[in-house]
């Protein structure tokens, strides 16, 4: 399971010269001897260039590792609070937690730069690889397909962060849509409408699914199924329920994915690239390179080697059924003794700001590592980020089917997820009494609420709750934390980006 898609960067450090632009997207012109005109000569160059795009899917640049998925997808929601040593620890994250982010905050800026540098690199691959004659047509198509998948992924995340509307009419302010490797002189790019951005995302994902193989050439690379699943998610965000149900059903019927019967194993290193992995982002602790994640050190206990951020709330704890096995696999309670995969036990004390959260304080068990597996450095956490799981596809299918007036199809997919959670090997005779019984209601509004709840507990602390509440129109659940309607659905455009030119305007409420 060696991660070739990331380690290929070690042999391609020269690409940092070719693919400049980390500080602000397209802000710097390529410098040095290598340029896009003389670099793309053969298949090895093409693969190295593609690897450099995946580098930004890791949520980092060469000099900074922003833990933005944790901050904006989890801490901003009702599932988690900031934590840390105190309220003043990482004050810019505290402002996100209190729905008062500023255009100058570092994580607001680094997220924008990460997305648009990834887009820039993807565009270089898409523009140059088709002209490499020494590669076979299938090789070129595969690499360009992966680059289009990643371009769609980056545009999707940027749209969620900065450009969605307040409802699902696709009339939000949108974001800059970049589909060619623009030089620095053209960096002052205006917004494209939300509807046009969605259309390009879907086009890229359709092209990617056609070009890519069903099985990844190397672990961590995108596949046909990943492109289709991300497109299902795009349909769900736009409430295009018929398309979402049809495409999700296609993925289900492909038979390529299944639910790992052990829910807790999914989030351990033992569960990486398991049967339910549709797309996950590689991280590894390499002594010779920075290819890990800061997610582990940010979220492990301050009583050990961690910083104690992203603390589950009491509301999330209470959202689980009393005997739902997923709660124990998701939330660490203060003083809990956890048995690691090697059989060693460790008692976890919740300290710092997390200790004040709820009656005992909680930590995110999905990112927990025992002291024996402490990474060799803060930026070297080995835990992969599960971006799309098969359970996502099932619950998106359930949601879409219910909205389409097809409750039986919705129940089928919903109950598959619940059956795995109760760990009964799909044998009803083994069901523990009262543990996650099958849902039977066919009432559309009741079933909608149940599916939304299932999404909350199944994917708790996986950095998705905030964006789900926004797209479901349930931001009132965050009102007690200071959420302002028509403002906090989006985050501010970075000030440094506004200062570059005149094409962009600030999002309402952040002027």
C-alpha angles and dihedrals in degrees: 000000000000109000102237093166089067103029089057086076090068089069092045106053087132087074089076084074094048097043104045120158106097097130096055126350113274090350096127130053118230109269136190129037100309118077135162087261096061104024104067098074106128146359093280091056090048093052093047090051091050091049088056089058092052087052089071092047084067086071095245146092125218093271104030136040107203112196088209099146089060094046102045101028099042116013091047089057135072089257097074147017128214101257117175125131095312142333091281093053104107094358093190089060089048088057090054089050089053094043093246104112119161130220089239096053112122098231093049088053098041092050091054091047092048093051096046096042087053089050091049092052092046090052091053090055093046092048099045111029096069089064096056102108096186091069126079118249091248092053092051092047093050094051095044089047091055091047090052090049090053092045088054091046092053094045090048093054093044090051092051091049102043115008119037121121125239091256137022096269090107089236099122123130092262127204137258107292109210118188102159133049098262119196120240091262089067096047094111095088124168125225122277115215119267091245093054092048091052090049092054092046090054093046091051092048093048090051091046094051090051094049103040129080122247089238121048116245087222131016112271097028120120121259139196089267092053091053092049092047094050087050089053088054090051090052090049092051089052094043091240089151101171093053091043094052094046096049094042089051089053091055092047093049092049089077092216095119137048138170115267103237091224107068095189093053091061091076099042123084087256088066098051112129090002126162092282097048111116097162129353132166118238124238125172137172104240119172090210100050146022102252099132135093131253087215094094098051092042092054106035119096121282085223088072125024100309138096098232102231132149099040119191113242128235087246090060092046090052092046091072118081111255092254100031103132090212092072092063090046092050108037130050112208121210111277093010117153112223126195113218124217090262090057096254118131128220130186110221120211116198109220138161121036091336090067090067092054110099125334095309106007125248141226134201107263093188088072098036121125124182119242089254089065098044109150118249091244141008092261096046105076109150099210116117119223112238102217101171123015128184087248087064091056092049094049093043087052090049092049094047094045091051092050088049092055094253102123096163092059089046092052092048093058095037094052092049088063093046092047092055090048093056089049098226098139088239090291109129091200089067096051112129110235112268096000113131098318118199115278114240107173116116095189104123099218093044092047092048091057092046092051092048089050091049090053089052097053098035093053099029114151092009093114099255108097099091095052091045092053090050095050091044092052092239100122088128085083088070096045093102088059092056102268111166118207115237090017113054097045083086134035123233123275106249113264093227089059092051089048091058095072147322104272097092130062127199122262114259114275096025100074 
